[in-house]
């Protein structure tokens, strides 16, 4: 099952949470954020928690973060 985290505040998600989420849901990563009043979406197959954290810190809030776990 996938994992979703709503992150409404200007507070980065802790690296420990990102690492645990990536280990449990290793099949993709993406997030939605608001920029200039519009919802933007970023998707990647990156499983590097540091890269994920840097991407999340780079973009605005609120955010909806998704770690994918493939099922059949």
Beta strands, then each sheet from edge to edge (+ up, - down):
strand 1: 3-7
strand 2: 29-35
strand 3: 38-44
strand 4: 63-67
sheet 1: 1+ 4- 2+ 3-
end
